[in-house]
């Protein structure tokens, strides 16, 4: 991918990945994962009893239809909650413009679907972590590569509603035919 092809890159707030994106794709819009920003708000709450209300208000910020409206919602959020939950509020404000990158002038259809990394986190990474955590040891690089390949193949089969035993048989037959 090049800067010319990329429109928006979504990531969590990890410093290394943000620096890499800015270095490799300096002209591509960056989207800070909204879920991770909201998780930061929840993690920094002093009074968990008000957590639901505070998080609903924080979510409302990202329901804005444009950047100006999102900033207005953020200001209202700050005015409402700053005195009560200063740490939660302060976790939302840094890098705020990157968390509304999807509201920028982007030539992509339905940009709000790109405001989070959850599809990759929940749909790919979590199941892969489960598979890898089940393996107590991988004796070689080839074994590790095969474990990841099979894990991804299994995820693909389940996403396409194909039974895993049939998919395994198809893969083994294909492997046998290419390497008799």
C-alpha positions, 0 to 999 in steps of 0.5 A: 500500500502506498500513500496514494492508495490509503485513505484512513488507517485505524489503530489503537493508541500504542506509541510504536504503531502511531509513530510507524504510521506517521513515518510510513504513511505521513499523508494518510489520515489516522483514526485512533480507535474509538473503542480504545479511547472509550475503554481509557475513559472507563479504566480511569473512572473513580466512581464506577456507579456513574460509569454507564452514564459517563460512557454513554455521554462519551459515546455520544461525542462520536455520534457527531455528523462532522468534526465541528459537532464532535468538538462541541460534544467534547466541550459539553462532556468536559463541562459536565464531567471534568469536576467529577471525573478529571482522570476519565475526562483527561484520558479522552482529550489527548489525540482527540482529532485522531479519534474523529479522523473518520469525520474528515473529508474522506472519499470512502463510503460509510467512513464511520465503520472505520472508527474502531479496530474491533473487527480485527481485534475481535474477529481475528486477533482474539481467536488467534490468541486463543489458538496460540495459547492452547499450544504449549510449545511450537518446536520450530518456526515451520510449526509456528507458521503452520499453526497460524496458517491453520488458525486463519484457515479455520477462522475463514472456514467458520466465517464462510459457514463451511464445516471445518472437517470438510475444509481440512479434507479439502486442504489436505487433498490440495496439499497432497495433489501439489506435493505428492 
